[in-house]
Amino acid sequence: MISFVKKHAVPIILSSLVAAISYLSYYNYKTQKELLLTQLHNSSLNIASSVSSAIERFHDIKSTINLQKLVNDVSFGLEIFEFRYLEPDGTIKNSMFKDEIGKTLSSKSFVETMRGEKKLGTFLFEVRDYVNVMSIYYPIYLNEKLTGIIDLAVDISEYNIKSGLKEDASILRRETDVLNLLKAMDGSITNSLAILEKININNFLHAYMDSAKNILQISIIEENQNIYASSDITLVGTQLQNRELPESAILEIDGKLRYRTIIDSHTHDNNSSVKLLLLMDASAYLSHENRLFTTATITASIALLFALLTSRLIYFSAIEQSRTEKERLEHLVKIRTQEIELLSKTDPLTGLWNRRHLEETLEAEFKRAKRYAKALSIMIIDLDHFKYINDTYGHMAGDEVLRQIGSKIKECQRETDFIARYGGEEIVVILPETELNTSIKVADDIREAIAKEPILFESFVINVTTSVGVSALQSYHENYSMIFAEADEALYNAKKLGRNRVEVFEKSLS
């Protein structure tokens, strides 16, 4: 036995090596295929979430495009190094570096691309700010006309740039992820431009589907499995087919590979049972799978076992480090975003909500009260003789009076009430689901609380009174401006009748 082994040592070693390499080739192919399917699943979920968010904002969508938020939400785990959205002439319209916005991009690679020396949509490997990046100038077309260019650069310094980098499987996966992100942004941009011309949800879904080349169908499914809305108008009113399939599945339809994803949504009357169905073209992923098999076989046949194991350990270590850092940065961005959002809605002097947030809330409460036949009242509080306070005690005293009055009103506030500074010395209180009689009592409590306790500022004792105008929702009100105008008229009457009193709009008493 020993002599046999010694005699045939080389063939045995070669056979063992071939078996090991064959197994590794198969294992690598299988693992990468699972990763590819996972990527397909994650991509479809990300796109479905993007579609769901777009539908939720359908009735409120504006012409502005928040691409930076899209990059954060649909990043596919990429290390985004630079991101810009350019006008066709190179003017920077949106950028992760705010001080660039409005300037013209003049980098060498961009100038060469716009001169035609390099083709739009081609991946470039270059150094930006001493960092190795994979970049692309991606064109955005609307109705076959160039409307913008996305400048996106991804950090690839961890791969150590060498010859043949473009054929590296990791870089090819990065290219796929980048293209998926760009397609999502392309769809968001063209959809945002097109949606303004659409008048119903079916047209919106159809336009969204057309703007994203790999989406074949978008449908909203109600709890009873009926299709409430769809990019294919012929499906509206029918029932979902293949209901026994899992929420994410690969299907073969008419001999072509499709990927179906179903997620919970809130796109129809805020009903949590509503679901969003997304059908995507998976043929590209099948092509990538075949290409992956060829690449894995060639790579495994020429690689050493030690190199494969070492590369694998390094790869997963880098992914874990990248994931940890990404989570940390996302957490910081989330906290900062919440702080900025709160500041944008708050009056800096009084700490009350500001006028813009007041108008948004008043419109929402008005629509909700109208839809569900609920009561709604508002009151406008105005400080009496506020100009006299400023002229007599100074503007700093006036500011302190506003701050303390705001605090006193907060103390009288119920949990459901909304208080905002409308402007100057006027403060508005929204009282949802509150009848007129109750609103009058709340208003009088606030007036008395302010009148009975003077404001102390430095050595001054400042007596403050308020006039309050109250109005309640009536059947003839067509918009929130009407009820606000009536409260304002009631306030005017309170001033006219001597101040330090609560007046109600006459029609609301009839």
LORO-896599 format. One record per residue (C-alpha): residue number from 0; residue in three letters; z, y, x. Coordinates in steps of 0.2 Angstrom, whole numbers, plus 5000, padded with zeros to 4 digits. Each point is the difference from the previous one (the first is absolute). Layout:
! residues N
> resi, resn, w, v, u
> NUM, Ala, Z, Y, X
...
This chain:
! residues 510
> resi, resn, w, v, u
> 0, Met, 5000, 5000, 5000
> 1, Ile, 5005, 5012, 5014
> 2, Ser, 4984, 4996, 5010
> 3, Phe, 4990, 5002, 4984
> 4, Val, 5007, 5017, 4998
> 5, Lys, 4997, 5005, 5018
> 6, Lys, 4982, 4994, 4999
> 7, His, 4996, 5009, 4984
> 8, Ala, 5012, 5015, 5003
> 9, Val, 4986, 5013, 5000
> 10, Pro, 4991, 4994, 4984
> 11, Ile, 5018, 4998, 4992
> 12, Ile, 5004, 5018, 5005
> 13, Leu, 4983, 5006, 4994
> 14, Ser, 5001, 4991, 4984
> 15, Ser, 5018, 5007, 4997
> 16, Leu, 4994, 5017, 5004
> 17, Val, 4985, 4999, 4988
> 18, Ala, 5012, 4993, 4987
> 19, Ala, 5012, 5014, 5003
> 20, Ile, 4987, 5013, 5000
> 21, Ser, 4992, 4993, 4984
> 22, Tyr, 5017, 5000, 4991
> 23, Leu, 5003, 5017, 5006
> 24, Ser, 4983, 5006, 4994
> 25, Tyr, 5003, 4992, 4983
> 26, Tyr, 5018, 5007, 4999
> 27, Asn, 4994, 5018, 5005
> 28, Tyr, 4986, 4999, 4987
> 29, Lys, 5012, 4994, 4987
> 30, Thr, 5013, 5014, 5004
> 31, Gln, 4987, 5014, 5001
> 32, Lys, 4993, 4994, 4984
> 33, Glu, 5017, 5001, 4992
> 34, Leu, 5002, 5017, 5007
> 35, Leu, 4983, 5005, 4994
> 36, Leu, 5004, 4994, 4982
> 37, Thr, 5017, 5010, 5002
> 38, Gln, 4990, 5015, 5005
> 39, Leu, 4989, 4998, 4985
> 40, His, 5015, 4998, 4989
> 41, Asn, 5009, 5015, 5007
> 42, Ser, 4984, 5011, 5000
> 43, Ser, 4997, 4996, 4982
> 44, Leu, 5018, 5004, 4995
> 45, Asn, 4999, 5016, 5010
> 46, Ile, 4983, 5005, 4991
> 47, Ala, 5007, 4994, 4983
> 48, Ser, 5016, 5011, 5003
> 49, Ser, 4988, 5015, 5005
> 50, Val, 4990, 4997, 4984
> 51, Ser, 5016, 4998, 4989
> 52, Ser, 5006, 5017, 5007
> 53, Ala, 4984, 5008, 4998
> 54, Ile, 4999, 4994, 4981
> 55, Glu, 5018, 5006, 4998
> 56, Arg, 4995, 5018, 5006
> 57, Phe, 4984, 4999, 4990
> 58, His, 5004, 5013, 4987
> 59, Asp, 5009, 5012, 5013
> 60, Ile, 4988, 4998, 5014
> 61, Lys, 4994, 5015, 5010
> 62, Ser, 4986, 5004, 5011
> 63, Thr, 5011, 5000, 5016
> 64, Ile, 5001, 4984, 5010
> 65, Asn, 5016, 4995, 5009
> 66, Leu, 4992, 4989, 5013
> 67, Gln, 5016, 5000, 5011
> 68, Lys, 5010, 4991, 4987
> 69, Leu, 4986, 4988, 4998
> 70, Val, 5000, 4996, 5019
> 71, Asn, 5019, 4997, 4999
> 72, Asp, 4999, 4989, 4984
> 73, Val, 4985, 4990, 5005
> 74, Ser, 5002, 4999, 5019
> 75, Phe, 4998, 4981, 5002
> 76, Gly, 5013, 5000, 5014
> 77, Leu, 4988, 5010, 5011
> 78, Glu, 5007, 5012, 5014
> 79, Ile, 4991, 5016, 4993
> 80, Phe, 4998, 5011, 5016
> 81, Glu, 4990, 5014, 4992
> 82, Phe, 4993, 5003, 4983
> 83, Arg, 4989, 5015, 4993
> 84, Tyr, 4989, 5003, 4986
> 85, Leu, 4985, 5011, 5004
> 86, Glu, 4987, 5010, 4991
> 87, Pro, 4982, 4996, 5005
> 88, Asp, 5000, 5015, 5011
> 89, Gly, 5016, 4994, 5010
> 90, Thr, 5013, 5011, 4991
> 91, Ile, 5016, 4991, 4999
> 92, Lys, 5005, 4999, 4982
> 93, Asn, 5015, 4988, 5002
> 94, Ser, 5009, 4993, 5015
> 95, Met, 5017, 4992, 5005
> 96, Phe, 5001, 5015, 5012
> 97, Lys, 5002, 5015, 4987
> 98, Asp, 4996, 5013, 5013
> 99, Glu, 4983, 4994, 5002
> 100, Ile, 4995, 5002, 4981
> 101, Gly, 4986, 5013, 4999
> 102, Lys, 4994, 4999, 5017
> 103, Thr, 4984, 4991, 5006
> 104, Leu, 5001, 4984, 5010
> 105, Ser, 4991, 5002, 5017
> 106, Ser, 5005, 4984, 5009
> 107, Lys, 4986, 4993, 5011
> 108, Ser, 4998, 4983, 4990
> 109, Phe, 4998, 5010, 4983
> 110, Val, 4987, 5012, 5007
> 111, Glu, 4990, 4986, 5007
> 112, Thr, 5001, 4991, 4984
> 113, Met, 4995, 5015, 4990
> 114, Arg, 4985, 5002, 5012
> 115, Gly, 4994, 4983, 4996
> 116, Glu, 5004, 4992, 5017
> 117, Lys, 5013, 4989, 4991
> 118, Lys, 4999, 4993, 4983
> 119, Leu, 5012, 5004, 4986
> 120, Gly, 5011, 4985, 4995
> 121, Thr, 4999, 4993, 5018
> 122, Phe, 5017, 4995, 5008
> 123, Leu, 5003, 5009, 5017
> 124, Phe, 5012, 4995, 5013
> 125, Glu, 5006, 5016, 5009
> 126, Val, 5016, 5008, 5007
> 127, Arg, 5008, 5014, 4990
> 128, Asp, 5015, 5009, 5007
> 129, Tyr, 5002, 4986, 5014
> 130, Val, 5001, 4986, 4987
> 131, Asn, 4987, 4986, 4997
> 132, Val, 4993, 5001, 4983
> 133, Met, 4987, 4992, 4989
> 134, Ser, 4992, 5014, 4990
> 135, Ile, 4987, 5003, 4986
> 136, Tyr, 4991, 5014, 4992
> 137, Tyr, 4998, 4993, 4982
> 138, Pro, 4988, 5009, 4988
> 139, Ile, 5005, 5003, 4982
> 140, Tyr, 4985, 5001, 4988
> 141, Leu, 4999, 5005, 4982
> 142, Asn, 4984, 4998, 4991
> 143, Glu, 4992, 4996, 5017
> 144, Lys, 5005, 5017, 5007
> 145, Leu, 5012, 5001, 5015
> 146, Thr, 5015, 5009, 4993
> 147, Gly, 5013, 4997, 5014
> 148, Ile, 5004, 4990, 5016
> 149, Ile, 5016, 4991, 5003
> 150, Asp, 5006, 5000, 5019
> 151, Leu, 5012, 4986, 5002
> 152, Ala, 5007, 4993, 5017
> 153, Val, 5011, 4985, 5002
> 154, Asp, 5011, 4997, 5015
> 155, Ile, 4994, 4984, 5009
> 156, Ser, 5009, 5003, 5016
> 157, Glu, 5010, 4984, 4998
> 158, Tyr, 4983, 4990, 5003
> 159, Asn, 4997, 5006, 5017
> 160, Ile, 4981, 5006, 5000
> 161, Lys, 4989, 4989, 5009
> 162, Ser, 4981, 4995, 5000
> 163, Gly, 4995, 4991, 4985
> 164, Leu, 5014, 5008, 4989
> 165, Lys, 4989, 5002, 4985
> 166, Glu, 4999, 4981, 4999
> 167, Asp, 5019, 4997, 5001
> 168, Ala, 5006, 4992, 4984
> 169, Ser, 5015, 5011, 4998
> 170, Ile, 4989, 5015, 5002
> 171, Leu, 4988, 4993, 4987
> 172, Arg, 5015, 4998, 4988
> 173, Arg, 5005, 5018, 5003
> 174, Glu, 4982, 5005, 4996
> 175, Thr, 5001, 4991, 4984
> 176, Asp, 5017, 5008, 4995
> 177, Val, 4993, 5017, 5005
> 178, Leu, 4984, 4998, 4989
> 179, Asn, 5011, 4994, 4986
> 180, Leu, 5011, 5016, 5001
> 181, Leu, 4984, 5010, 5001
> 182, Lys, 4993, 4992, 4985
> 183, Ala, 5016, 5004, 4991
> 184, Met, 4999, 5018, 5005
> 185, Asp, 4981, 5001, 4996
> 186, Gly, 5004, 4993, 4983
> 187, Ser, 5015, 5012, 4997
> 188, Ile, 4989, 5015, 5006
> 189, Thr, 4984, 4997, 4990
> 190, Asn, 5011, 4995, 4985
> 191, Ser, 5010, 5016, 5001
> 192, Leu, 4983, 5010, 5000
> 193, Ala, 4993, 4989, 4986
> 194, Ile, 5015, 4999, 4989
> 195, Leu, 4999, 5018, 4994
> 196, Glu, 4984, 4996, 4991
> 197, Lys, 5007, 4984, 4991
> 198, Ile, 5007, 5001, 4982
> 199, Asn, 5007, 4983, 4997
> 200, Ile, 5009, 4986, 5009
> 201, Asn, 4986, 4988, 5000
> 202, Asn, 4988, 5013, 5008
> 203, Phe, 5014, 5003, 5013
> 204, Leu, 5002, 4982, 5004
> 205, His, 4981, 4998, 5001
> 206, Ala, 4999, 5015, 5012
> 207, Tyr, 5014, 4994, 5011
> 208, Met, 4991, 4982, 5001
> 209, Asp, 4984, 5009, 5005
> 210, Ser, 5008, 5010, 5013
> 211, Ala, 5008, 4984, 5008
> 212, Lys, 4986, 4989, 5005
> 213, Asn, 5010, 4984, 5001
> 214, Ile, 5008, 5002, 4983
> 215, Leu, 4991, 4991, 4986
> 216, Gln, 5012, 5002, 4985
> 217, Ile, 5015, 5010, 4995
> 218, Ser, 5009, 4996, 4984
> 219, Ile, 5016, 5005, 4991
> 220, Ile, 5008, 4985, 4991
> 221, Glu, 5012, 5001, 4986
> 222, Glu, 5015, 4989, 4997
> 223, Asn, 4990, 4989, 4988
> 224, Gln, 4987, 4997, 5013
> 225, Asn, 4987, 5012, 4992
> 226, Ile, 4990, 5011, 5011
> 227, Tyr, 5005, 5018, 4995
> 228, Ala, 4988, 5008, 5012
> 229, Ser, 4987, 4995, 5013
> 230, Ser, 4987, 5006, 5012
> 231, Asp, 4989, 4988, 4991
> 232, Ile, 5000, 5007, 4982
> 233, Thr, 4994, 4983, 4993
> 234, Leu, 5017, 4992, 5004
> 235, Val, 5010, 5013, 4990
> 236, Gly, 5008, 4991, 4986
> 237, Thr, 4998, 4983, 5007
> 238, Gln, 5013, 4988, 5007
> 239, Leu, 5003, 4997, 5018
> 240, Gln, 4991, 4984, 5006
> 241, Asn, 5008, 4987, 5012
> 242, Arg, 5018, 5005, 4994
> 243, Glu, 5007, 4984, 5008
> 244, Leu, 4995, 5006, 5018
> 245, Pro, 5013, 5008, 5011
> 246, Glu, 5001, 5019, 5001
> 247, Ser, 4990, 5000, 5017
> 248, Ala, 4986, 4987, 5002
> 249, Ile, 4983, 4997, 5008
> 250, Leu, 4987, 4996, 4986
> 251, Glu, 4982, 4995, 5001
> 252, Ile, 4990, 5009, 4987
> 253, Asp, 4981, 4997, 4999
> 254, Gly, 5000, 4992, 5017
> 255, Lys, 5009, 5015, 5008
> 256, Leu, 5017, 5001, 5007
> 257, Arg, 5012, 5012, 4991
> 258, Tyr, 5018, 5005, 5002
> 259, Arg, 5011, 5004, 4985
> 260, Thr, 5016, 5010, 5001
> 261, Ile, 5011, 5004, 4985
> 262, Ile, 5015, 5012, 5002
> 263, Asp, 5013, 5008, 4988
> 264, Ser, 4995, 5018, 4996
> 265, His, 5006, 5014, 4989
> 266, Thr, 4982, 5007, 4996
> 267, His, 5001, 4998, 4981
> 268, Asp, 5014, 5010, 4990
> 269, Asn, 5012, 4995, 5014
> 270, Asn, 5001, 4982, 4994
> 271, Ser, 5007, 4989, 5014
> 272, Ser, 4991, 4985, 4993
> 273, Val, 4983, 5007, 5003
> 274, Lys, 4991, 4993, 5015
> 275, Leu, 4986, 5006, 5011
> 276, Leu, 4986, 4987, 5005
> 277, Leu, 4990, 5003, 5015
> 278, Leu, 4984, 4989, 5004
> 279, Met, 4994, 5002, 5018
> 280, Asp, 4985, 4993, 5010
> 281, Ala, 5007, 4988, 5012
> 282, Ser, 4983, 4995, 5008
> 283, Ala, 5003, 5011, 5015
> 284, Tyr, 5016, 4991, 5003
> 285, Leu, 4991, 4983, 4999
> 286, Ser, 4988, 5007, 5013
> 287, His, 5015, 5005, 5011
> 288, Glu, 5007, 4983, 4998
> 289, Asn, 4984, 4992, 5006
> 290, Arg, 5000, 5012, 5015
> 291, Leu, 5018, 4997, 5003
> 292, Phe, 4997, 4981, 5001
> 293, Thr, 4987, 5002, 5013
> 294, Thr, 5010, 5013, 5010
> 295, Ala, 5016, 4989, 4999
> 296, Thr, 4990, 4984, 5006
> 297, Ile, 4992, 5009, 5015
> 298, Thr, 5016, 5009, 5005
> 299, Ala, 5011, 4984, 4999
> 300, Ser, 4987, 4990, 5010
> 301, Ile, 5001, 5012, 5015
> 302, Ala, 5018, 5005, 4999
> 303, Leu, 5015, 4992, 5009
> 304, Leu, 5015, 4994, 4991
> 305, Phe, 5012, 5011, 5009
> 306, Ala, 4989, 5016, 4997
> 307, Leu, 4999, 4996, 4982
> 308, Leu, 5019, 4997, 4998
> 309, Thr, 5004, 5016, 5010
> 310, Ser, 4987, 5010, 4990
> 311, Arg, 5008, 4994, 4984
> 312, Leu, 5018, 5005, 5005
> 313, Ile, 4994, 5017, 5006
> 314, Tyr, 4990, 5003, 4984
> 315, Phe, 5014, 4996, 4988
> 316, Ser, 5012, 5010, 5011
> 317, Ala, 4989, 5015, 4999
> 318, Ile, 4998, 4997, 4981
> 319, Glu, 5018, 5000, 4997
> 320, Gln, 5003, 5015, 5011
> 321, Ser, 4986, 5009, 4991
> 322, Arg, 5007, 4995, 4983
> 323, Thr, 5018, 5006, 5004
> 324, Glu, 4994, 5016, 5006
> 325, Lys, 4988, 5002, 4985
> 326, Glu, 5015, 4997, 4988
> 327, Arg, 5011, 5013, 5009
> 328, Leu, 4986, 5013, 5000
> 329, Glu, 4996, 4996, 4981
> 330, His, 5019, 5002, 4996
> 331, Leu, 5001, 5017, 5009
> 332, Val, 4984, 5006, 4991
> 333, Lys, 5006, 4994, 4983
> 334, Ile, 5017, 5010, 5003
> 335, Arg, 4991, 5016, 5006
> 336, Thr, 4987, 4999, 4985
> 337, Gln, 5015, 4999, 4988
> 338, Glu, 5008, 5015, 5008
> 339, Ile, 4984, 5010, 5000
> 340, Glu, 4996, 4995, 4982
> 341, Leu, 5018, 5006, 4995
> 342, Leu, 4998, 5016, 5009
> 343, Ser, 4983, 5003, 4991
> 344, Lys, 5008, 4999, 4983
> 345, Thr, 5016, 5010, 5004
> 346, Asp, 5004, 5018, 4999
> 347, Pro, 5007, 5005, 5018
> 348, Leu, 5012, 5013, 4993
> 349, Thr, 5008, 4992, 4986
> 350, Gly, 4997, 4981, 5004
> 351, Leu, 4993, 4999, 4982
> 352, Trp, 4983, 4992, 4997
> 353, Asn, 4986, 5012, 5003
> 354, Arg, 4987, 5007, 4988
> 355, Arg, 4986, 4988, 5004
> 356, His, 5011, 4985, 4997
> 357, Leu, 5007, 5008, 4984
> 358, Glu, 4982, 5001, 4993
> 359, Glu, 4996, 4982, 5005
> 360, Thr, 5016, 4994, 4992
> 361, Leu, 4998, 5011, 4984
> 362, Glu, 4982, 4993, 4998
> 363, Ala, 5006, 4982, 5002
> 364, Glu, 5015, 5002, 4988
> 365, Phe, 4989, 5009, 4987
> 366, Lys, 4987, 4986, 5000
> 367, Arg, 5014, 4987, 4999
> 368, Ala, 5009, 5008, 4986
> 369, Lys, 4983, 5002, 4990
> 370, Arg, 4995, 4982, 5003
> 371, Tyr, 5016, 4993, 4995
> 372, Ala, 5005, 5013, 4987
> 373, Lys, 5016, 5005, 5010
> 374, Ala, 5009, 5016, 4999
> 375, Leu, 4998, 5013, 5014
> 376, Ser, 5008, 5017, 5003
> 377, Ile, 4999, 5012, 5014
> 378, Met, 5010, 5016, 5004
> 379, Ile, 4996, 5015, 5012
> 380, Ile, 5015, 5008, 5007
> 381, Asp, 4999, 5018, 5007
> 382, Leu, 5013, 5009, 5010
> 383, Asp, 5004, 5017, 4991
> 384, His, 4998, 5016, 5011
> 385, Phe, 4995, 4990, 5015
> 386, Lys, 4991, 5014, 5008
> 387, Tyr, 5016, 5011, 4998
> 388, Ile, 5010, 4986, 5010
> 389, Asn, 4987, 5001, 5014
> 390, Asp, 4999, 5019, 5000
> 391, Thr, 5020, 5001, 5000
> 392, Tyr, 5006, 4986, 5011
> 393, Gly, 4984, 4996, 5010
> 394, His, 4987, 4986, 5000
> 395, Met, 5012, 4988, 5009
> 396, Ala, 5012, 5002, 4986
> 397, Gly, 4986, 4997, 4988
> 398, Asp, 4995, 4984, 5009
> 399, Glu, 5019, 4994, 4999
> 400, Val, 5000, 5004, 4982
> 401, Leu, 4985, 4989, 4997
> 402, Arg, 5007, 4986, 5010
> 403, Gln, 5017, 5000, 4991
> 404, Ile, 4992, 5001, 4983
> 405, Gly, 4989, 4986, 5004
> 406, Ser, 5015, 4990, 5005
> 407, Lys, 5009, 5004, 4984
> 408, Ile, 4985, 4995, 4989
> 409, Lys, 5000, 4983, 5010
> 410, Glu, 5018, 4998, 4995
> 411, Cys, 4996, 5002, 4982
> 412, Gln, 4985, 4988, 5002
> 413, Arg, 4999, 4983, 4991
> 414, Glu, 4993, 4985, 5009
> 415, Thr, 4983, 5001, 4992
> 416, Asp, 4997, 5019, 5001
> 417, Phe, 4988, 5008, 5013
> 418, Ile, 5004, 5017, 5008
> 419, Ala, 4988, 5010, 5010
> 420, Arg, 4998, 5018, 5006
> 421, Tyr, 4985, 5007, 4991
> 422, Gly, 4999, 5016, 5011
> 423, Gly, 5010, 5016, 5003
> 424, Glu, 5016, 4998, 4990
> 425, Glu, 4993, 4988, 4987
> 426, Ile, 5007, 4982, 4999
> 427, Val, 4992, 4987, 4988
> 428, Val, 5009, 4985, 4993
> 429, Ile, 4990, 4986, 4992
> 430, Leu, 5011, 4989, 4988
> 431, Pro, 4990, 4984, 4996
> 432, Glu, 5004, 4991, 4984
> 433, Thr, 5011, 5015, 4994
> 434, Glu, 5000, 5008, 4983
> 435, Leu, 5000, 5018, 4998
> 436, Asn, 5018, 5001, 4994
> 437, Thr, 5006, 4991, 5015
> 438, Ser, 4990, 5011, 5011
> 439, Ile, 5007, 5016, 4993
> 440, Lys, 5018, 4993, 5004
> 441, Val, 4995, 4995, 5017
> 442, Ala, 4993, 5018, 5003
> 443, Asp, 5015, 5008, 4993
> 444, Asp, 5011, 4990, 5012
> 445, Ile, 4990, 5005, 5015
> 446, Arg, 5001, 5018, 4994
> 447, Glu, 5019, 5000, 4998
> 448, Ala, 5002, 4991, 5017
> 449, Ile, 4991, 5013, 5009
> 450, Ala, 5008, 5015, 4991
> 451, Lys, 5018, 4995, 5001
> 452, Glu, 5000, 4999, 5019
> 453, Pro, 4994, 5014, 5011
> 454, Ile, 4991, 4997, 5017
> 455, Leu, 5009, 5004, 5016
> 456, Phe, 4990, 5006, 5014
> 457, Glu, 5009, 5007, 5016
> 458, Ser, 5011, 5014, 4992
> 459, Phe, 4991, 5001, 4984
> 460, Val, 5004, 4993, 4983
> 461, Ile, 4983, 4999, 4990
> 462, Asn, 5000, 4997, 4982
> 463, Val, 4985, 4991, 4994
> 464, Thr, 4993, 4996, 4983
> 465, Thr, 4985, 4991, 4994
> 466, Ser, 4988, 5000, 4986
> 467, Val, 4993, 4984, 4994
> 468, Gly, 4984, 4996, 4990
> 469, Val, 4999, 4983, 4991
> 470, Ser, 4985, 4991, 4993
> 471, Ala, 4997, 4982, 4993
> 472, Leu, 4985, 4989, 4999
> 473, Gln, 4991, 5002, 4983
> 474, Ser, 4985, 4990, 4993
> 475, Tyr, 4988, 5015, 5002
> 476, His, 5003, 5001, 5019
> 477, Glu, 4984, 4994, 5009
> 478, Asn, 5006, 5002, 5018
> 479, Tyr, 5016, 5004, 5009
> 480, Ser, 4995, 5018, 5003
> 481, Met, 5002, 5004, 4981
> 482, Ile, 5018, 4994, 5000
> 483, Phe, 5004, 5009, 5016
> 484, Ala, 4992, 5016, 4993
> 485, Glu, 5011, 4999, 4985
> 486, Ala, 5016, 4998, 5011
> 487, Asp, 4994, 5015, 5010
> 488, Glu, 4998, 5010, 4984
> 489, Ala, 5018, 4995, 4994
> 490, Leu, 5006, 5006, 5017
> 491, Tyr, 4991, 5017, 4997
> 492, Asn, 5009, 5001, 4983
> 493, Ala, 5017, 4996, 5009
> 494, Lys, 4997, 5014, 5012
> 495, Lys, 4995, 5012, 4986
> 496, Leu, 5015, 4996, 4989
> 497, Gly, 5012, 5005, 5014
> 498, Arg, 5001, 4986, 5013
> 499, Asn, 5013, 4987, 5004
> 500, Arg, 4995, 4990, 4985
> 501, Val, 4990, 4984, 4995
> 502, Glu, 4984, 5003, 4989
> 503, Val, 4989, 4986, 4992
> 504, Phe, 4982, 5002, 4996
> 505, Glu, 4998, 5004, 4982
> 506, Lys, 4987, 4986, 4995
> 507, Ser, 5012, 4986, 5007
> 508, Leu, 5013, 5006, 4987
> 509, Ser, 4988, 4999, 4986
